Amino acid sequence: MRFMMIVIPKGYDTAPADAMPDAKTVKAMDRYNTKLMKAGVVLAMDGLHPPSTGARVTFPGGKPQVKDGPFPEAKEVVGGYWMIDVKSRAAAIAWAKKCPGGDDMTIEIRQVQEWEDFTPEVQAAAKNEKQIRKVLEKKRKKTAKKAAQKKKK
């Protein structure tokens, strides 16, 4: 089962464009990320620049409207994520609890909707989805193979 562990750092909604975590935090996260990798559960992970560098596209009346960051109306914003593959929701929660977070961090855990989760009617409406997922899976496997080859060197 795939889960996304979404990092929601307090105060990131007002962080300046050049905001960066301190070295102590990065070092602790590096140890955690290494544990995820050695356990073979991490599929992807990334940190995001602050919302002040972002943009939001909304669709009032079906027409796209772009608003540049920051977004003062936002109470919580995403600072980064891990995509993990584990056996259960409990296992995902266990990994989140091992994160070296502090008072300023929340991790939200959400299960990924797999193709098989959708009803036949929804699957039929998404006629290209199955092929897109095959291409993405092939890319994931290729990336994993490259990473394994690098690790051997």
JOJO-V98524 format. One record per residue. N is the residue number from 1. PSI is psi in degrees with one decimal (* if undefined). Layout:
<<N:PSI> <N:PSI>>
//
This chain:
<<1:133.9> <2:138.8> <3:145.0> <4:126.7> <5:110.2> <6:124.2> <7:125.4> <8:92.8> <9:133.9> <10:138.0> <11:-7.1> <12:-21.9> <13:-24.0> <14:9.9> <15:141.6> <16:161.8> <17:-31.0> <18:15.1> <19:135.8> <20:147.1> <21:157.0> <22:163.5> <23:-37.1> <24:-43.3> <25:-44.4> <26:-40.3> <27:-43.9> <28:-41.8> <29:-36.4> <30:-41.3> <31:-42.7> <32:-46.4> <33:-37.1> <34:-39.8> <35:-42.6> <36:-43.7> <37:-46.7> <38:-30.8> <39:-11.9> <40:23.3> <41:-20.3> <42:130.7> <43:-34.2> <44:157.4> <45:141.4> <46:149.6> <47:153.8> <48:147.5> <49:158.3> <50:156.8> <51:-24.0> <52:-18.9> <53:-2.7> <54:-175.9> <55:152.3> <56:137.1> <57:119.2> <58:169.4> <59:60.7> <60:127.4> <61:20.0> <62:4.2> <63:132.0> <64:137.0> <65:128.3> <66:134.3> <67:123.7> <68:150.3> <69:166.2> <70:171.5> <71:86.6> <72:-22.6> <73:-13.3> <74:131.5> <75:-33.9> <76:140.7> <77:156.3> <78:130.8> <79:-16.8> <80:-174.9> <81:160.9> <82:139.0> <83:121.0> <84:157.7> <85:108.8> <86:173.3> <87:-20.4> <88:168.0> <89:-40.1> <90:-39.5> <91:-38.6> <92:-42.9> <93:-41.0> <94:-42.1> <95:-40.8> <96:-38.0> <97:-21.2> <98:-10.5> <99:139.6> <100:53.4> <101:167.3> <102:-164.9> <103:-20.6> <104:12.1> <105:139.1> <106:140.5> <107:120.2> <108:133.8> <109:124.7> <110:131.3> <111:140.3> <112:136.7> <113:116.6> <114:158.2> <115:-41.5> <116:-17.8> <117:-22.0> <118:149.6> <119:159.9> <120:-36.9> <121:-44.3> <122:-41.3> <123:-41.0> <124:-34.9> <125:-26.2> <126:65.1> <127:-25.7> <128:-9.6> <129:-45.5> <130:-43.4> <131:-41.5> <132:-44.3> <133:-37.0> <134:-43.9> <135:-44.6> <136:-40.6> <137:-40.0> <138:-42.7> <139:-42.9> <140:-44.0> <141:-39.9> <142:-42.5> <143:-42.3> <144:-39.5> <145:-44.0> <146:-42.0> <147:-40.3> <148:-38.7> <149:-40.7> <150:-39.3> <151:-35.1> <152:-27.2> <153:*>>
//
